[in-house]
Amino acid sequence: MVEENIKKLAKILVEHSTKIKKGDKVVINADIVAEPLVKEVFRLCLIKGAYPSVHTHLPGMTQLFFKNASDEQLRHFPVVAMYESKNADVFIGIFGTSNTRELSNIDPKRIAMRSKTTHSISKVRLEKRWVGCDYPTNALAMEAELSLEEYNDWFFKACNINYPALQKRYTKLNSIINKGKKVRIVGKNTDLTFSIKGMKAINVQGKCNVPDGEVFTAPEKSSTEGHIQFSYPAIRGGNEVDGIYLEFKNGKVVKATATKNEKFLKSMLATDKGSSYLGELGIGINYNITKYTKNLLFDEKIGGTIHLALGMAYPECCVNNRKEQNKSALHWDIVKDLRNGGEIIVDGKVIQRKGKFLI
């Protein structure tokens, strides 16, 4: 018998997030540990009259690739994957890691090299209907410092929410950001400003991420000035970077330090020409997520936080200001908690203080 929480989540992914319909060619990329959710998503796709195919990943395969692939193999373009990306209608990612530190000892330059190689495939997929979600595992529960039973309860409370209602609730915030010209973020060791003039705010909940709960836009590429101290470690490819401090001038990071894995941080900033500029401002609005768990999919949605992404700006945020769209193979979100004294200021007006909206 399929657990009711899994049924509800699968229904959100198929009916709300991607709106699967008859004839859709659906690619489901998943970790094998997520089998119960994968099967239910597969079943619902079939009932809708779609054509689902499933690609499952075995634990340790990514590490095997990066440890053993030659530079030529890292740079080799996956033609078959591109063919699939161009011809599929929908992509659903269901991730259930069994080891969150699998790539900790991999040279970050190898990861960056592969990211550059596959970036054009990611761009094609972003133009399709797509959604990514996680599946609760022991590894994720351990990172969150919870038992698996506790993590399961917390996980589904965060994911299985009424996304249309959440979107409606934050229509005013979306309008303020959409019409705004200048944003200032103030907090502990933080005073950062940037322009969002001409950029589009996005408040479409549960479409690309589950859990969801953010209103996001893109800063004008060369406008960021000031400094920011991030609250939580940022994890990428199993590398945990803690104590991140960044200074910006004319939009670009001019100083970057970290108390842990600073070398990795700097290597990511050097990925390409756009990786040291900001591509996203996201404002967390899912107040069912209150705890940092070292899982960005959840942490960037924490109500009362903001996150900034180094690298690529989402094209949908730049439809009215294409010349300011930052392009990069990197898109790395890092979270700042404003609940302990921070403020979000738009065009001189405080719209959030200590994590609570004043609008």
C-alpha positions, 0 to 999 in steps of 0.5 A, a space after each residue: 500500500 502506498 503511503 498517503 503522504 507519497 500519494 499526495 506528493 506525487 499528485 502535486 508533482 504530476 498535476 500541479 507542478 508539471 500539469 501532465 497531459 495525454 501524449 506528454 513525453 515525460 523523463 523521470 530522473 531519480 535516485 533508486 532509494 526514492 522507489 515508492 515516489 517514483 512508482 507513484 509518479 510513473 503510475 499517475 503519468 500513465 493514467 494521464 495518458 503520458 509516455 513516462 520513462 525512468 532513469 535511476 541512479 545508483 549510489 556512488 555512480 557520480 563519485 565513480 564518474 568524477 574519480 575515474 573520468 579523464 579530462 576528455 571524458 569530462 569535456 565530452 558532450 552527451 549528445 544522447 542527453 541533448 537529444 532527449 532534452 530537446 524531444 521530451 516535454 517534461 522533466 521530473 527529478 526525484 532525488 534521494 541521496 544516501 551520502 551527502 558528502 559523496 563528492 567532498 574529495 573531488 577536485 572542484 575544477 573537475 566538477 566545474 569542467 563538467 558543468 560547463 560541458 553540460 550547461 547547454 543541456 540544462 538551458 534546454 531543460 529549463 525551457 520545458 516543464 520541469 520540477 525537482 524534489 527530494 525523497 526522505 532518506 537516512 542521510 538527509 535525516 542525519 544532516 538535519 539532526 533528526 531521526 528518520 521518523 521525525 524527518 519524514 514528518 517534517 519533510 511532508 509538512 514542508 512539501 505537501 501544502 496548498 501551493 495555489 493558496 501560498 501564491 495568492 497570499 504573497 501576491 502583494 510581495 510579488 507586486 512590490 518586487 516587480 515594481 521595485 527599483 532598488 533593494 537593500 539587505 541589512 543584517 549582521 555584518 551585512 549591508 548590500 544594495 542592488 538594482 532590480 529595475 526592469 526585472 520580473 518577480 516570480 511568484 509561481 509556487 510549487 512549479 519547479 521546486 517542491 517544497 516551494 515557498 519563495 518570491 524571486 527575481 534577478 539583480 541587474 548584473 553590474 549593480 550590486 554594491 556592499 558586503 554580506 555575511 551569510 548565515 549558514 554553510 553552503 553545500 555544493 557537490 558534497 563540499 560544505 563551505 561555511 562562514 561565507 563573506 562576500 564584498 561586491 563592487 560594480 556587481 562583481 565579487 571583489 573579496 571572498 572569504 570562508 571559515 571552511 573550504 574557502 578554496 572551493 568557494 573561490 574555485 566556484 567564483 572562477 567557473 566563468 565570466 558570470 560566476 562572480 556576479 549575482 543571478 538571483 534574489 530569493 525571499 523565503 516564504 514557506 513558514 512550515 520550514 523553520 529549521 536549517 537542514 543542510 539541504 538547499 531545496 528546503 533551506 532557501 525556502 525558510 520563512 524569514 530568510 533570503 538567498 542570493 545565487 552566484 552565477 546564472 540568472 533565470 531568463 524569465 526574470 529578465 524578459 524586460 531587461 535582457 542585457 542585464 541577464 547574467 549568464 553562467 554555468 554556475 547557479 549557487 544559492 546561499 542563504 542569509 537568515 534575517 530573523 535575528 535582526 535583518 531587514 529587506 528594504 525596497 525603494 527606501 521602505 522596509 518590507 520585512 523586519 526580523 523575518 516578519 513582513 510589514 506589508 
